[in-house]
């Protein structure tokens, strides 16, 4: 579970690549590496992460 759930956002994204520490997500309009420690795969094509990080990475 991700701490501080109040500022979370769900994004539609495809997993492009994965390492031990991060995932490369593609939203169709942007691609960004996101640390695994702050992202959660919902198993339905959506990912949950803190909104500030999603904004910073250009995913929303």
Buried (B, 14 or more C-beta within 10 A) or exposed (E): EEEEEEEBBBBEBEEEEEEEEBBBBBBEEBBBEBEEEBBBBEEEEEBBBBBEBBEEBEBB
